[in-house]
Amino acid sequence: MDDEKNRKLSAREQRRLDVFEKTSEALVGQGYKRNDLNISVVKANLFVLLLAIPVTAIGVLLFAWKNPMRC
């Protein structure tokens, strides 16, 4: 992971990083607070499970409601 952070950036990536840092410093200077919004892989997988189960259950219930089984 450290290798990826320390790799040589292309010219376009370096320009993008420079613009980002300049904008970030300007906003912090205006009183804004910088927050890192990255989430871990574990958290992302947990969110998927927490959201997938209810959505799947609702889908199954709607399907069963619209398509009742006939014996």
C-alpha positions in Angstrom: 0.0 0.0 0.0 2.9 2.4 0.8 4.3 1.7 -2.7 1.2 2.9 -4.3 1.2 6.1 -2.2 4.9 6.8 -3.1 4.7 6.0 -6.8 5.6 8.6 -9.4 2.6 10.5 -10.6 2.0 11.3 -14.2 1.9 15.0 -15.3 -1.9 15.0 -15.4 -2.1 13.4 -11.9 0.4 15.8 -10.5 -1.6 18.8 -11.9 -4.7 17.4 -10.4 -3.0 16.9 -7.0 -1.6 20.4 -7.1 -5.0 21.9 -7.9 -6.6 19.8 -5.1 -4.1 20.9 -2.5 -4.3 24.6 -3.5 -8.2 24.5 -3.3 -8.0 22.5 -0.1 -5.6 25.1 1.5 -7.8 28.0 0.3 -11.0 26.4 1.8 -9.2 25.6 5.1 -8.0 29.3 5.1 -11.6 30.4 4.8 -12.6 28.4 7.9 -13.8 25.2 6.4 -12.8 21.9 8.1 -11.2 19.1 6.0 -12.7 15.7 6.6 -11.5 12.4 5.1 -14.5 10.6 3.8 -12.9 7.3 2.9 -14.3 4.1 4.5 -12.7 0.8 5.0 -13.4 -2.3 3.0 -14.9 -4.0 6.1 -17.3 -1.1 6.7 -18.3 -1.1 3.0 -19.0 -4.8 3.1 -21.0 -4.4 6.3 -23.1 -1.7 4.8 -23.8 -3.9 1.7 -25.0 -6.7 4.0 -27.2 -4.4 6.1 -28.8 -2.9 3.0 -29.0 -6.0 0.8 -31.0 -8.1 3.3 -33.9 -5.7 3.7 -34.0 -4.8 0.0 -34.1 -8.5 -0.9 -36.8 -9.3 1.7 -38.9 -6.4 0.3 -38.4 -7.6 -3.2 -39.4 -11.2 -2.3 -42.5 -10.0 -0.4 -43.6 -7.8 -3.3 -43.1 -10.6 -5.7 -45.1 -13.0 -3.5 -47.9 -10.4 -3.1 -48.2 -9.7 -6.9 -47.8 -13.4 -7.9 -49.7 -15.5 -5.3 -49.1 -19.2 -5.5 -52.1 -21.2 -6.7 -52.5 -24.7 -5.5 
